[in-house]
Amino acid sequence: MNQRQERHLLTLGENIKMARKLRQLTQSELASRANKGRQVVFNLEKGIPVKTDSLLDILWALGLEQSLINSISLENDPVGLTLAKTRQPKSIKNKLIKDETGEF
């Protein structure tokens, strides 16, 4: 794992810890709501890698799973959106452009 990945994992862990504390949950309570062991929450908060399904379960228990999904959607990916517009057949390009402007 490189330093950039370590920084991102630490930031993710800090954000999850803050979300948990704002909801006044202990690590054990959050783990129970996510049907995971407390060690998973501990590892996640410390920036130690966990399985993707564990991350999604913890985010679900915090009510934040949709935030992750939204953060990687096409509308939040300017590079992907640009590539989609330039590489797709005309019918799909038109739909992408219409969706972006809100017109149908």
URGI-V154830 format. One record per pair of residues at least 4 apart in sequence whose C-alpha atoms are under 7 Angstrom apart, sorted by the first residue. I is the first residue (numbers start at 0). J is the second residue. If there is no record, write none. Layout:
i = (I	I)
j = (J	J)
This chain:
i = (0	0	1	2	3	4	5	6	7	8	8	9	9	9	10	11	12	12	12	12	12	13	13	14	15	15	16	16	17	18	19	19	19	20	24	24	25	26	26	26	26	27	27	28	29	29	30	30	30	30	30	31	32	33	33	33	35	37	38	39	39	40	41	42	42	42	43	43	43	49	49	50	51	52	53	54	55	55	56	57	58	58	58	59	59	64	65	66	67	68	70	71	71	72	73	73	74	76	77	78	79	80	81	82	83	84	84	87	87	88	89	90	91	92	93	94	95	96	97	97	97	98	98)
j = (4	5	5	6	7	8	9	10	11	12	46	13	45	46	14	15	16	43	44	45	46	17	44	18	19	44	20	44	21	22	23	24	61	24	28	29	29	30	37	40	41	31	37	32	33	60	34	35	36	37	40	35	60	56	57	60	39	41	42	43	49	44	45	46	47	48	47	48	49	53	54	54	55	56	57	58	59	64	60	61	62	63	64	63	64	68	69	70	71	72	75	75	76	76	79	80	80	80	81	82	83	84	85	86	87	92	95	91	92	92	93	94	95	96	97	98	99	100	101	102	103	102	103)
